[in-house]
Amino acid sequence: MLESILDKMADKILALDEASMTSLWKKYKDRMEIFDASKEWERSVIVFFIINAVRAKNQIFNERILKMQGQKKDAPSRPFKPGPDIKRVK
């Protein structure tokens, strides 16, 4: 049941326009930085991270598409193998 709810939430979020969400980024960042123990503050934190998650997802998606297109032009015999482009920061 929880997975179903999360999947539906993800579908709704994916249907939103990234540019419109990004325009709200500063509003939620500013609100999140002013802590108070309220539901409004909690919602601000969640919305802020949802916006960041969509931006990160789109960045990864676009990078992978470009890699796949570049490999098709450069080396069509070599298959694309997705892997994390993650750097560990200490």
Wavefront OBJ file of the C-alpha trace (Angstrom):
o trace
v 0.000 0.000 0.000
v 2.774 2.456 0.879
v 4.591 1.696 -2.369
v 1.412 2.324 -4.324
v 0.949 5.703 -2.654
v 4.574 6.671 -3.313
v 4.308 5.573 -6.952
v 1.191 7.717 -7.419
v 2.926 10.675 -5.796
v 5.910 10.207 -8.104
v 3.631 10.091 -11.158
v 1.973 13.342 -10.105
v 5.332 15.018 -9.472
v 6.702 13.836 -12.818
v 3.701 15.422 -14.549
v 4.681 18.857 -13.186
v 6.770 21.324 -15.194
v 10.363 21.561 -13.967
v 10.668 25.238 -14.890
v 7.580 26.130 -12.871
v 8.872 24.126 -9.918
v 12.322 25.693 -10.176
v 10.776 29.158 -10.049
v 9.533 28.256 -6.550
v 12.913 26.910 -5.363
v 14.048 30.112 -3.595
v 10.688 30.574 -1.856
v 10.865 27.107 -0.286
v 14.587 27.369 0.460
v 14.033 30.641 2.327
v 11.030 29.226 4.206
v 12.923 26.070 5.116
v 15.821 28.065 6.562
v 13.537 29.761 9.097
v 12.843 26.882 11.444
v 9.712 26.635 13.473
v 8.002 23.502 14.665
v 5.039 23.760 12.306
v 3.461 21.683 9.551
v 4.084 24.590 7.182
v 7.836 24.366 7.829
v 7.761 20.570 7.371
v 5.908 20.930 4.057
v 8.444 23.533 2.924
v 11.296 21.123 3.553
v 9.551 18.336 1.638
v 8.682 20.605 -1.307
v 12.242 21.978 -1.421
v 13.676 18.488 -1.684
v 11.063 17.381 -4.221
v 12.083 20.299 -6.453
v 15.744 19.333 -6.044
v 14.954 15.689 -6.773
v 13.201 16.565 -10.038
v 16.091 18.819 -11.064
v 18.633 16.096 -10.266
v 16.587 13.451 -12.095
v 16.370 15.621 -15.203
v 20.096 16.389 -15.094
v 20.971 12.688 -14.886
v 18.432 11.842 -17.606
v 19.801 14.484 -19.982
v 23.422 13.457 -19.372
v 22.601 9.811 -20.068
v 20.734 10.640 -23.278
v 23.699 12.704 -24.488
v 26.087 9.865 -23.645
v 23.937 7.384 -25.510
v 23.728 9.670 -28.552
v 27.481 10.296 -28.478
v 28.232 6.594 -28.325
v 25.970 5.897 -31.276
v 27.967 8.386 -33.358
v 31.450 7.472 -32.049
v 31.364 3.725 -31.474
v 28.182 1.992 -32.553
v 29.566 -1.437 -31.710
v 30.067 -0.601 -28.018
v 26.835 -0.861 -25.971
v 25.927 1.818 -23.451
v 26.350 0.610 -19.883
v 24.759 2.936 -17.365
v 26.556 3.394 -14.083
v 26.597 5.945 -11.333
v 28.467 9.201 -11.885
v 28.761 9.714 -8.168
v 31.740 11.221 -6.399
v 32.347 10.552 -2.735
v 32.882 13.774 -0.828
v 34.256 13.704 2.659
l 1 2 3 4 5 6 7 8 9 10 11 12 13 14 15 16 17 18 19 20 21 22 23 24 25 26 27 28 29 30 31 32 33 34 35 36 37 38 39 40 41 42 43 44 45 46 47 48 49 50 51 52 53 54 55 56 57 58 59 60 61 62 63 64 65 66 67 68 69 70 71 72 73 74 75 76 77 78 79 80 81 82 83 84 85 86 87 88 89 90
